[in-house]
Amino acid sequence: MKRPVSIVIAVMLLVSSISAGEREDRLRAKIDSLVGGVQGTFAVAFRDLTTGTSLMVNADQSFHAASTMKTPVMIEVFRRAERGFFSLDDSLPVENSFKSIVDGSNYAMDLGEDSDDGLYRSLGQRVSIRTLVEKMITVSSNLATNILVELVGAPSVTATMRGFGADSIRVLRGVEDGKAFSLGLNNTTTARDLAVIFETLARKRAATEASCDSMLAVLGRQAFRDMIPAHLPRNVSVAHKTGSITSIQHDSGIVTLPDGRSYVLVILSKGLKSNASGIRTVAEISKLVYDYEMGA
């Protein structure tokens, strides 16, 4: 006797869901096994933008945001430009003097702590906002970041991210504010919040479609590629932003496969015995997620 088509479809969907669930469990087990051998705490947020499949590991645990906060700053800059507060082609003076959020006292950036020294050669000159965004993201310039944070305001950055549904991320200040750091007044995030932000960007909802395309292009020019992209094939594109300070290694972004499918991946770490071990582990987690997406 033939079964009704609806029953057959229901059974197929049930089998498919069980299979998908088992695959996710295997991925989680592989990640747990990998990070279990590394000193430190890791968080992972993964979402397939086509199927909606997701995997969260310690995704709501708070981490020092390090340079991952620069993606929200970029988004706020583009949104302000859209509303006519300024043009991305407007220029700003390059000055190495900023005010602490603790007491308003001045502090300066340490060239030895910054990953980009090119902008320091422009001190006393004017540089376009577009160029500052490029340096902030692609080479993680702290000097460019602080100039842009002063332009849009840290509270506005946080408010915009809250509007996206990123409920825990906190952008309090620019970088290298030593007095704030000593009091624990740091930029913080969770893996889930960064995943929400990157999904909003990937779906072209973070700003206008043209602005989102421009921001994704900037993220695609990221110079530091030793984590999420490290073990992926060359024909896989990654638009991402890294973050690194002592004992902390992060990477966050959007991975696009040759067939057009894409997924958001955020991997955060803290309490590392060495940053090198963190870099290796983040890269290996990324490869596990890629293999999962490819059906391996």
ABEGO torsion letter per residue (X at the ends): XBBBAAAAAAAAAAAAAAAAAAAAAAAAAAAAAAAAABBEBBBBBBBBAAAGBBBBBGAABBBBAEAAAAAAAAAAAAAAAAAGABBAABBBBBBBBBBBAAAGBBBBBBAAABABAAAAAABGBBBBAAAAAAAAAAAGBAAAAAAAAAAAEAAAAAAAAAAAGBAABBBABBBGBAAAAAAGBBBBBBAAAAAAAAAAAAAGAABBAAAAAAAAAAAAABABAABAAAABBAABBBBBBBBBBBGBBBBBEBBBBAAGBBBBBBBBBBGBABAAAAAAAAAAAAAAAAAAAAGX
